[in-house]
């Protein structure tokens, strides 16, 4: 399920602010809850809605691994929005 995200994280980072991954655009099946943006030196991800904790952990791990291998990344941020309350 994460392969479209992982594929995008293998390319070079843009010089300007950019959306690296736009799952909310409904182009990636199963990832419509995720956006990833680049604000040098920060990669910022937002997870919308109730998403399985294990999947969010996998996304966080993938982004952290990307940040460790990309010299321009100094911080990776993952934010959850719109979770239901029980």
N, C-alpha and C positions, 0 to 999 in steps of 0.2 A: 504494500500500500504506500510506503514512503518513497518508492523509487523515483517518482517525478521530482520530489523535493531533493533527494540525494543527487540526482542528475544535475539540477540547477546549482547545487553547491560545489560542483567540481570546476566550474568556469571561473574566470577572473572576476574580481569585484569591479563595478563601475567606478569611474572617477567622481561622479556626483551622487547625490541622494537618489535612491532608487528602490522600487519594490522588487525584491528578488523573487518572491513567490506570491502569487495571488490565487489562493485556493477559493476565495469567496467569489471569484469570477465563474465558478462552476465548470472550469476546464479540466479539472483533475478529479476523477471519481474517487470519492471517499475522503477527500481533503478539503471540502468546502468550508471547513471551520477554521482554516489557517491562513494567515498572512505573515510574510517575512520581509522586513524592510532593512535597508542599509543607510545608516546615518554615521558616516565615518567618525570615529572608529568603532561604532556600535552596530551589531546585528540585533535587531529587535523583532521578536516574534509575538504574535497575538493569537491565542486560541479562543474561539468564540463558542459559547454554549457548553452543554454537558458532554464532555469528551472523556473517554476511559482514561483513568490515571496511568495505566501502563503505556498507552499510546502517547500520551503527553510526555512521559519519561523517555520514550524512544526518540521523540522529536527533540527534546532537550539534549539528549546524549549526542544525536547527530549534529546539532548546532554547536555544541561544545567541542566536538571533535574537529569540526570545520574551523572553529575559532583558534584551536591549538595549532593548526597547520597553515593558517593564513596570517601572515605577519601584520597586515593592516588592521586586523580585528583585535581590539583591546578589551571588549566587553560583549557578552552575549546576554540578552535579556529576554525572558519569556514571561508573558503576562496572560492570565486567564480572565476572560470577561463573560458575563452572562450566565454564570452557573446558577442552577436552581437552588433554592434553599429548602432544607428538609426539617 
